[in-house]
Amino acid sequence: MKERLKTIIHRRDLLRFGIASAGAATASTLVLEPAAAKPVDLKDKRRARYHADSAEVQDFYRVNSYPTR
């Protein structure tokens, strides 16, 4: 009786093959479209958002027991 040819497949090689085949299947079905960005209003981008005299900031410093000025 002839002996069977023993092929050794390591677990890491099997994992690499699985990842590569899954990546190839995903890449073949994935259609990339360019993303459209919303226009940026530079006035809002450069606007100061922190106001030291606002009620929220005053409450924050009062609640967190920072020393009063």
C-alpha positions as CSV (number, residue, x, y, z in Angstrom):
1,M,0.0,0.0,0.0
2,K,1.3,3.4,-0.9
3,E,1.8,5.9,1.9
4,R,-0.2,9.1,1.6
5,L,1.7,12.3,0.9
6,K,1.7,14.3,4.2
7,T,1.3,18.0,3.7
8,I,1.7,20.1,6.8
9,I,-0.4,23.2,7.1
10,H,0.4,25.3,10.1
11,R,-2.3,27.2,11.9
12,R,-0.7,30.6,11.1
13,D,-0.6,29.8,7.4
14,L,-4.2,28.8,7.5
15,L,-5.1,32.0,9.3
16,R,-3.1,34.1,6.8
17,F,-4.9,32.4,3.9
18,G,-8.3,33.0,5.5
19,I,-7.6,36.7,6.1
20,A,-6.2,37.1,2.6
21,S,-9.2,35.4,0.9
22,A,-11.7,37.4,3.0
23,G,-9.9,40.6,2.2
24,A,-9.9,39.8,-1.5
25,A,-13.6,38.9,-1.5
26,T,-14.4,42.2,0.3
27,A,-12.3,44.3,-2.0
28,S,-13.9,42.8,-5.1
29,T,-17.4,43.6,-4.0
30,L,-16.7,47.0,-2.4
31,V,-17.3,50.0,-4.7
32,L,-15.7,53.1,-3.5
33,E,-17.3,56.4,-4.1
34,P,-15.7,59.8,-3.5
35,A,-16.9,61.4,-0.2
36,A,-18.5,64.8,-0.5
37,A,-17.6,67.2,2.2
38,K,-19.9,69.9,3.4
39,P,-18.6,73.4,2.8
40,V,-17.0,75.0,5.8
41,D,-18.0,78.5,6.9
42,L,-14.8,80.1,8.1
43,K,-16.6,82.7,10.2
44,D,-18.0,79.9,12.5
45,K,-14.7,78.1,12.5
46,R,-12.7,81.1,13.8
47,R,-15.4,82.2,16.2
48,A,-14.5,82.3,19.9
49,R,-16.5,79.6,21.7
50,Y,-15.3,80.2,25.2
51,H,-16.9,83.1,27.1
52,A,-15.7,83.5,30.7
53,D,-18.7,85.5,31.8
54,S,-21.3,82.9,30.6
55,A,-23.5,81.2,33.1
56,E,-22.2,77.8,32.3
57,V,-18.6,78.7,33.0
58,Q,-19.5,80.5,36.2
59,D,-21.5,77.5,37.4
60,F,-18.6,75.2,36.6
61,Y,-16.1,77.1,38.7
62,R,-18.7,77.5,41.5
63,V,-19.6,73.8,41.6
64,N,-16.0,72.6,41.4
65,S,-15.1,74.8,44.4
66,Y,-12.4,76.9,42.7
67,P,-11.5,80.0,44.7
68,T,-13.5,83.0,43.8
69,R,-11.7,86.0,42.3
